[in-house]
Amino acid sequence: MQSLGVWAGDGAQEPAFSHDGILAAVANPRELIHVVQDPGSAALGVARGGFPSPVAPVSSAAASNPTASSAMASSVAAYSAGRQWPLLASLPALYPEWLGDRSFCEVHGTRFPYASGAMANGIASAEMVIAMAEAGFLAFFGAAGLQPQSIEHAIEQIEARLGVPNGKQTPSWGANLIHSPNDPALEEAVAGLYLRRGVRRVSAAAYMGLTPHIVRYAYSGVRQDSAGVVQRVNHVFAKISRPEVARYFLEPAPAAMLAALVAEGKLSADEARLAARLPVAEDFTVEADSGGHTDNRPLSALLPAILALRDRVVREQGYQRPIRIGAAGGIGTPVAVAAAFALGASYVLTGSVNQACVESGLSPQAKAMLAEAGIADVVMTPAADMFELGVEVQVLSRGTMFAPRARKLRELYRGYDSLEAIPAAERSRVERDILRASFEQAWQSTREFWAGRDTAELARAERDPKHKMALLFRSYLGLASHWSIDGVDERRSDYQIWCGPAMGAFNAWAAGSFFDDPANRRVVQVARNLMEGAAVATRAQQLRCYGVAVPANAFDFRPRPLD
Ligand SMILES: Cc1cc2nc3c(=O)[nH]c(=O)nc-3n(C[C@H](O)[C@H](O)[C@H](O)COP(=O)(O)O)c2cc1C
């Protein structure tokens, strides 16, 4: 192996060739370290501190060469005396802040290329957003499932603490805009709210294509600065798990949609003109096998496909600005974070692991259940919002009967055309074990809910008995989420808790550490530990790549309170 020079200790220092010594060198990735060789065994080791120098190590044959300079002779003497070692590489400090795409932190004003994802019904709470933003992470408020006034209330809470967004002066944060095919007015109202309140980052979820609302949000405020550079004020983070959906957001919005928005006075002609050259989104969160809505794809298969698509569209469109592809789904350990960055992710985004944290809007009872979850304690089950379409979500299976009960309801929905057509024995089992109410009583409360939300649904249910059955069954699914959020004890066996395998992975990694105490599960501590541990794992992998015999446990960063 070619040597760069020599490394000399200051007397007491020696390079580490043992497992323990290499472990200690890996543990602090912020330190400059050197890969050196044992001239006797040719084994590779790691030196910390000391004096690297570009003087080439020479053989003892050269030392006896009468033409050798006296400096070289003394270097060789030290070398032969075992106080200098051939230097093969020097590795500068490695910071968790640098693991992702540098433009992520620059554009979004964060310290770390790490985000906590939106979790519906305010589970990703204002408190969670504030804690993360103050510590230099990006965080998305979980607005899905909430009405605009509740979302606005959360925005007020966040702004009261973080300040009103004004360029780079206040910490960055964002909120979720969920595509609502059944309720386009709600999607429009929430997008309008974000524009009115100046929410600068939106995580766009559940889109199968573009809607005017997300397009309006994306391009509102786009302008050209005095140097002719196009600037955008609003940032869409497209949450995607399929290439065909990613493409909609990678390309500029269709001309017809932009023209319609101009005609309605929702975009200016200038904004639409500039939009024709800009992608809808410049940040993409690639969602692999996650909690909640997921296609269960492995990150290692999905992320490279989206990276390749991004590169193709950038070439086709001739974009000058970077488009960042982040990774989500299954990320619950430091090595998973390191692996996501090694795959080329610009940033990472976590969900499940934050749900068990102090700041999450979930009840303490449900958080305790999450803390018990193993890696296989999750299952796919019907989704309340897209029940009729057969869409599923990933939920916790341990300690709750929600999944089999929701599946039972879907089986009945698929098998019968009306509530009345369900055989009596089935019906009484469902009434007793799942609804804990007769169909009539359950329909009465379902009716009351929809009377306050959308009477068109009720009118449709009157005409279509199958739709009535869907609304009734969906009400159980919807309530099951609220029971887990509110901690309704008598409904513990019905808790619907969205959760992916990342939770079990986190629990296994964190077992025996300070995270065992629920009070220590704080989103910032989780994020710092995942990022710090990812830096350590990356360092271990770097050394391994240079041929150092890195012990397996060098990758196992143990959780600890981090400032
Ligand atoms: C309880 C829960 C609720 C979620 N709600 C939403 C949501 O409303 N909108 C959204 O875009 N993603 C939602 N997600 C997905 C997360 O934002 C994140 O992308 C995902 O959890 C990452 O995968 P992981 O669970 O494996 O960490 C939710 C996830 C969980 C666990």
The ligand as an SDF file (V2000), in Angstrom:
LIG
                    3D

 31 33  0  0  0  0  0  0  0  0999 V2000
  -48.6610    8.2180   13.6630 C   0  0  0  0  0  0  0  0  0  0  0  0
  -48.2270    8.6460   12.2940 C   0  0  0  0  0  0  0  0  0  0  0  0
  -48.9830    9.5560   11.6030 C   0  0  0  0  0  0  0  0  0  0  0  0
  -48.5850    9.9990   10.3460 C   0  0  0  0  0  0  0  0  0  0  0  0
  -49.3260   10.9340    9.6830 N   0  0  0  0  0  0  0  0  0  0  0  0
  -48.8760   11.4390    8.5110 C   0  0  0  0  0  0  0  0  0  0  0  0
  -49.5740   12.4870    7.8580 C   0  0  0  0  0  0  0  0  0  0  0  0
  -50.6060   12.9440    8.3010 O   0  0  0  0  0  0  0  0  0  0  0  0
  -49.0600   12.9850    6.7130 N   0  0  0  0  0  0  0  0  0  0  0  0
  -47.8980   12.4970    6.1880 C   0  0  0  0  0  0  0  0  0  0  0  0
  -47.4330   12.9860    5.1730 O   0  0  0  0  0  0  0  0  0  0  0  0
  -47.2430   11.4820    6.7650 N   0  0  0  0  0  0  0  0  0  0  0  0
  -47.6900   10.9690    7.9180 C   0  0  0  0  0  0  0  0  0  0  0  0
  -46.9800    9.9800    8.5390 N   0  0  0  0  0  0  0  0  0  0  0  0
  -45.7000    9.5510    7.9580 C   0  0  0  0  0  0  0  0  0  0  0  0
  -44.5290   10.3100    8.6050 C   0  0  0  0  0  0  0  0  0  0  0  0
  -44.5730   11.6790    8.3260 O   0  0  0  0  0  0  0  0  0  0  0  0
  -43.1870    9.7740    8.1010 C   0  0  0  0  0  0  0  0  0  0  0  0
  -43.0690   10.0200    6.7290 O   0  0  0  0  0  0  0  0  0  0  0  0
  -43.0440    8.2930    8.3440 C   0  0  0  0  0  0  0  0  0  0  0  0
  -43.5150    7.9640    9.6180 O   0  0  0  0  0  0  0  0  0  0  0  0
  -41.5900    7.8910    8.2140 C   0  0  0  0  0  0  0  0  0  0  0  0
  -41.4510    6.5160    8.3650 O   0  0  0  0  0  0  0  0  0  0  0  0
  -41.1980    5.7730    9.7730 P   0  0  0  0  0  0  0  0  0  0  0  0
  -42.5200    5.6970   10.4240 O   0  0  0  0  0  0  0  0  0  0  0  0
  -40.6780    4.4670    9.3730 O   0  0  0  0  0  0  0  0  0  0  0  0
  -40.2220    6.6290   10.5260 O   0  0  0  0  0  0  0  0  0  0  0  0
  -47.4020    9.4940    9.7740 C   0  0  0  0  0  0  0  0  0  0  0  0
  -46.6520    8.5390   10.4810 C   0  0  0  0  0  0  0  0  0  0  0  0
  -47.0440    8.1180   11.7230 C   0  0  0  0  0  0  0  0  0  0  0  0
  -46.2060    7.1210   12.4560 C   0  0  0  0  0  0  0  0  0  0  0  0
  1  2  1  0
  2  3  1  0
  2 30  2  0
  3  4  2  0
  4  5  1  0
  4 28  1  0
  5  6  2  0
  6  7  1  0
  6 13  1  0
  7  8  2  0
  7  9  1  0
  9 10  1  0
 10 11  2  0
 10 12  1  0
 12 13  2  0
 13 14  1  0
 14 15  1  0
 14 28  1  0
 15 16  1  0
 16 17  1  0
 16 18  1  0
 18 19  1  0
 18 20  1  0
 20 21  1  0
 20 22  1  0
 22 23  1  0
 23 24  1  0
 24 25  2  0
 24 26  1  0
 24 27  1  0
 28 29  2  0
 29 30  1  0
 30 31  1  0
M  END
$$$$
